[in-house]
Amino acid sequence: MPDFHRYGVFAVPAGEFYDRASAWLGWDSVSGCTRSPPDMPQLSGCVDALTARPRKYGFHGTIKPPFALARGTTVQDLKTDLSVFCASRPAVLIPALSVKRLGGFVAVVPTETVPELTDLAAETVATLDRFRAPPTAAEVARRSKARLSAPQTELLKTWGYPYVMDQFRFHMTLTGNLRRSEAENLSALLNDYFAPTLPRPYIIDNLALMGEASNGRFHLLDRFPLAG
């Protein structure tokens, strides 16, 4: 098992949906193996290039963004707190998913807002915040270049990430940044590619603790059932 320098809490699907997405990205974070991309002759670009940026994370939806452990905390303590937290929270039902363009990238997203999911993410971020080491000056500077709004800047200062709490939007990333027209075309193509396996509904019934290895790739460490 590799050493990990950051940890995150993700929603990681299972079954055919996950298998198809892992093949598309080229990395299976559950098994810790690379995957061969699908044969898609209708694509105008190389799958490997399209997925280079999100590949290292594996297929997932972020619940608590990756963080380095705070001094005085341990991975075992993190697992214990996450287990207790999940045991008291119910599963979240997303009625349907679709593939869409989000700005300059393509992702799988809920077809409607699910307040219970937003609440779960916010509670996870807040409950586990004691495990998060403060961001470095370089990390803050890098995030600040993203033209953050005033609320997002405050969230970055408070929680170490600008897209949490009321700025959270659940998505499972499929590509890096693309031109708008390219992203629009690809989202239509990938909607067809994923259509046979998109779960309806998609139920998030566990949270996955992930670790980032020295090569930047994330691995599944454990799953904790949402059993409340």
Solvent accessible surface area in square Angstrom, and as a share of the most:
residue,aa,sasa,rsa
1,M,184,0.82
2,P,58,0.36
3,D,125,0.65
4,F,35,0.15
5,H,98,0.44
6,R,53,0.19
7,Y,15,0.06
8,G,0,0.00
9,V,0,0.00
10,F,1,0.00
11,A,1,0.01
12,V,7,0.04
13,P,7,0.05
14,A,75,0.58
15,G,47,0.45
16,E,129,0.58
17,F,8,0.03
18,Y,10,0.04
19,D,67,0.35
20,R,80,0.29
21,A,0,0.00
22,S,0,0.00
23,A,13,0.10
24,W,0,0.00
25,L,1,0.00
26,G,10,0.10
27,W,13,0.04
28,D,14,0.07
29,S,1,0.01
30,V,61,0.35
31,S,69,0.45
32,G,27,0.26
33,C,69,0.41
34,T,96,0.56
35,R,81,0.30
36,S,92,0.59
37,P,73,0.46
38,P,31,0.19
39,D,135,0.70
40,M,21,0.09
41,P,116,0.73
42,Q,115,0.51
43,L,29,0.14
44,S,116,0.75
45,G,32,0.31
46,C,80,0.48
47,V,15,0.09
48,D,81,0.42
49,A,72,0.56
50,L,13,0.07
51,T,1,0.00
52,A,58,0.45
53,R,162,0.59
54,P,8,0.05
55,R,31,0.11
56,K,65,0.27
57,Y,60,0.23
58,G,2,0.02
59,F,0,0.00
60,H,20,0.09
61,G,0,0.00
62,T,38,0.22
63,I,2,0.01
64,K,2,0.01
65,P,14,0.09
66,P,31,0.19
67,F,8,0.03
68,A,44,0.34
69,L,47,0.23
70,A,19,0.14
71,R,244,0.89
72,G,77,0.74
73,T,24,0.14
74,T,69,0.40
75,V,43,0.25
76,Q,116,0.52
77,D,58,0.30
78,L,0,0.00
79,K,52,0.22
80,T,68,0.39
81,D,41,0.21
82,L,0,0.00
83,S,47,0.31
84,V,103,0.59
85,F,7,0.03
86,C,0,0.00
87,A,59,0.45
88,S,68,0.44
89,R,64,0.23
90,P,84,0.53
91,A,45,0.35
92,V,7,0.04
93,L,96,0.48
94,I,0,0.00
95,P,50,0.32
96,A,4,0.03
97,L,11,0.06
98,S,17,0.11
99,V,6,0.03
100,K,97,0.41
101,R,60,0.22
102,L,20,0.10
103,G,54,0.52
104,G,24,0.23
105,F,48,0.20
106,V,0,0.00
107,A,0,0.00
108,V,0,0.00
109,V,4,0.02
110,P,25,0.16
111,T,68,0.39
112,E,97,0.44
113,T,114,0.66
114,V,15,0.09
115,P,81,0.51
116,E,106,0.47
117,L,4,0.02
118,T,43,0.25
119,D,79,0.41
120,L,6,0.03
121,A,2,0.02
122,A,24,0.19
123,E,69,0.31
124,T,0,0.00
125,V,3,0.01
126,A,47,0.37
127,T,61,0.36
128,L,0,0.00
129,D,35,0.18
130,R,139,0.51
131,F,0,0.00
132,R,40,0.15
133,A,24,0.19
134,P,110,0.69
135,P,42,0.26
136,T,79,0.46
137,A,91,0.70
138,A,75,0.58
139,E,64,0.29
140,V,57,0.33
141,A,53,0.41
142,R,137,0.50
143,R,64,0.23
144,S,62,0.40
145,K,165,0.70
146,A,58,0.45
147,R,232,0.85
148,L,29,0.14
149,S,49,0.31
150,A,78,0.61
151,P,72,0.45
152,Q,31,0.14
153,T,47,0.27
154,E,97,0.44
155,L,23,0.11
156,L,4,0.02
157,K,143,0.60
158,T,74,0.43
159,W,57,0.20
160,G,19,0.18
161,Y,51,0.19
162,P,0,0.00
163,Y,79,0.30
164,V,3,0.02
165,M,38,0.17
166,D,112,0.58
167,Q,57,0.25
168,F,33,0.14
169,R,150,0.55
170,F,10,0.04
171,H,61,0.27
172,M,0,0.00
173,T,32,0.18
174,L,0,0.00
175,T,2,0.01
176,G,10,0.10
177,N,102,0.53
178,L,32,0.16
179,R,176,0.64
180,R,160,0.59
181,S,71,0.46
182,E,43,0.19
183,A,0,0.00
184,E,73,0.33
185,N,109,0.56
186,L,9,0.04
187,S,11,0.07
188,A,64,0.50
189,L,37,0.18
190,L,0,0.00
191,N,54,0.28
192,D,105,0.54
193,Y,33,0.13
194,F,0,0.00
195,A,61,0.47
196,P,100,0.63
197,T,18,0.10
198,L,35,0.17
199,P,37,0.23
200,R,193,0.71
201,P,58,0.37
202,Y,15,0.06
203,I,84,0.43
204,I,4,0.02
205,D,74,0.38
206,N,31,0.16
207,L,0,0.00
208,A,0,0.00
209,L,0,0.00
210,M,0,0.00
211,G,0,0.00
212,E,6,0.03
213,A,4,0.03
214,S,108,0.70
215,N,109,0.56
216,G,11,0.11
217,R,58,0.21
218,F,0,0.00
219,H,30,0.13
220,L,35,0.18
221,L,37,0.19
222,D,57,0.29
223,R,69,0.25
224,F,17,0.07
225,P,90,0.57
226,L,12,0.06
227,A,71,0.55
228,G,61,0.59
